[in-house]
Amino acid sequence: MPNPRCARRMELLREIGLPEGFGKKEEMTMPNVREPLLNPVPITELRPTQITVGMREVKAKRKHWREQADAKGAEFLGKHMIPVILGPKQRHYVIDHHHLALALHEEGVKDILITIVANLSKLEKDAFWVVLDNRSWMHPFDDQGRRRDYADIPKAVTDLVDDPFRSLAGELRLAGGYAKDTTPFSEFLWADFLRRRMKRQNVEKDFDAALEEALQLAKGTDSNYLPGWCGPVTDD
């Protein structure tokens, strides 16, 4: 007898355009670590838990989406669920993939699948933010690296602010400046490190030259406290 839950999942996947075979393959190969919400959620209803993104990275993700949207777009959306915390008033607070959510919205994607990491909907608003802060599920820092009040966090991904140093930190990792790390908001830690040593106008004026400078800084011992540091190690 068919599993009713799997049957319902297949029905919902077909509704958002995912091929039928994809659902079966996913059930076999993907570990059920978090419980996905099968109903697609409008991207415009997602609540950020950070203030900034690197718009250069958003632009790159838009380009990547356009290159595969027609042939593999449905499969991509099925594999890239947005992790969220269910907060007060049953709102969905994004704790990762802010860049992707914004990129997909700007490319005209309306809905996306989400994964609920924790249900904190019973908490009062102030208590909710305190829990997110202490669980490293939020990053309330602006594009100048200054910590802001919880109320300053945008209420929609479309209101996220550009931080060129976040773009630089992301590109630095891709260039081998440091390794991918599980530390929450590790790219923002690198962005803050670079912000204290480089001028924003130089990053915005000549990104490639800024990346070269960032690579040199990343290999130095001043950055050896940062997650993913992979500079040279001496014996003494």
N, C-alpha and C positions, 0 to 999 in steps of 0.2 A: 504493500500500500504506500503510495507516495507520501512523503513528509509534507504536511500542510505548510510548515514554515518555509521550507525550500520552494514550494510551489508559489507561495505569496511573494517570496524574494524574486523569483524569476519573472513574475508578472510585473513587479515594480521596475525591475531592470529593463524590461522591454519597453515600459512606458517612457523611460528617459532615453531610449534609443540604443541600449546595450544589446549586442547580439546574444542570442539564447545560449550558444556554446560557451560564451564568456562566463556566465554565471556558474555553470557546471565546473569549469576549469578552476574558478576562483575558490569554490567550496573545497576542492581537493588540495590546492597548493598553498592557500593563504591561512596561516594560523589565526584562530579566533581569539585574539588577544583582547580586543575591545569590541563592544557591541555596536554594530553600525545602525544608524537610523535609516531605514529603507526608503522613507519618503524624502524626496529631494527637497532641499531648503533653498529659498531664494537667496542669492549672494547678497542682495541689498539688505537682508535682515540679519546678517552675521554681525556680531559686535567684536571689534578689535580688543586686544589686551596690550597693545603697544601703541606708541604715538607715531613712529616713523617706519619707513621702508626705504630701500635703495631703489629709486625709480629706474636706474639703469638696469638693475636686475629684473624689475617688472617688465621692462621693454624686451629683455632677452627671453623671458618666459612667454611673452606675447608672440614673439617670433617663432619660438619652439612649438607653440600651440598651432599657429597658422600652418606650419609645415606638416602637421600630422592630423589636423582636425577632420579632414574629409575621409581619410582612410582608417585612422586609428583613434579618432577623437573619443568615441564612445568607450573604447577599452581604456583609454587614458583616464577618463573621468571616473571609471569604476575602480581604478587602481590608486587614485589619488583622492581619497576621502579626507575631508578637513576635520582634524581633531578639535573638539569643542568641550567646554564645560557648560552644563545646563545651569543657568543662573536664575536670579529673581525674575518673576513674570514669564518664566519658561523661555527666556532668551538664550540664544546660542553664542557663547563667547569663544572666539577662535584663540587657540593657544599655539598654533603653528601654521605655516603655509599662508601667512598674510600676503606675501608677494604673489603667490599663485592665485589666491582668491581675487585679488585686485586685477591681475593680468587677465584672468578669464572673464571678469566683468567687463573690462575695457574691450574685450574681443566679442562681446555680445552674448556670452553664455549667461543664462538666466538663473538656473538652478544647479545645485551640486549636492552630492551625497556627503554626509557628515558621520563622524564617529564620536559618540559621547564618552568622554574619558571619566567624568565624575558628575554626579547630580547634586548640585548645591542650591537647588531652587528654593529650598525651605529657609535659607539664610536671609537675614536682613541685608540690605545693600552694603552697608558699611562693613559688616562682618564678612560678607562675600569677598570684597576687595582685599581685606586683610588675609583671608585664607589663600587667595590667588597669589598675593605678594609673597607670603611665607612658603608657598609651595613652588616658587619660581615659575608660576604660570602667567606672569605678566612682566612687562618691562616699561615702567612709566617714566621714560627719559626722552627729552625732546631732541631736536636736531643740533642743539648746542651741547649735548651731553649732560644737561641739567635735569635732575629729578623733579617731576611735576606732581601735582595733586591727582588723585584718581579721577577727579571730575574733568581733568584736561585730556583724558584719553578719548579719541574720536568715537562717535557712536555708529560709524559706518566705515567700511574699508575704503570707500571713495574719498574719505576725509583724511586719510593717512598722509603724513608730511614727508617730503623727500629729505633724506640725509645722505649726501654724497659719500660720506665716510663709510656708511653701511654698504653702499655699492662697491667701494674700494675694498672693504674687508671681504666681501663675497668674491670679488674677482681675484683677490690675493690668494684665497684658498684654492681656487681653481688653477692658479698659476704655480701651485706648489709651495706657497709661502708658509702654510701651516696645514696640519692634517684635520680632517673632519673629526669632530669630537662630540660626545654626548652631553657635554656641559650645556645647560639651558642658556640660550642667547649668547653662545660663544662668539658669533660674528659681531655682536654688539660690543663685546669686550674688546675685540680687536679694533673695531671702529673707534672706540674711545681712546685706545692706545695711539692710533694713528692721528686722531684729532688733536692730541696734545703735542704732536711733533711736526705736523704739516699744516700748511695754510689752506683753508677751504677754497680760496680763489684759485689756487694752483691746481687743485684736484678738478675743479669745474672747467678750468681753461685748457688743461692738457692732461687728460686722464691717463694716457699711456706712459707719460713721463712720471706721473704720480705713482703709477703702479710699480715702475722700476725702483723708485725711491722706497716705496713700501716693502718691496722684496728685500732690499738691503736692511731695512729696519727690522724686518721679521726674523732675519738670521742672526741678529745681534743678541747679546746676553740680556739687554734691557727688557726684552720681551719673553724671557724664558719662564715667566710665571703664568703666561697665558695658555689657555687650553689648546692642545694640538701643536704646540711649539715643536719645531723640528730643526732647530739650528745646530751648528757643530758643537760637539761636546769634547772638552779637554780632559786629560787624566788628572789634573790638579784641582 
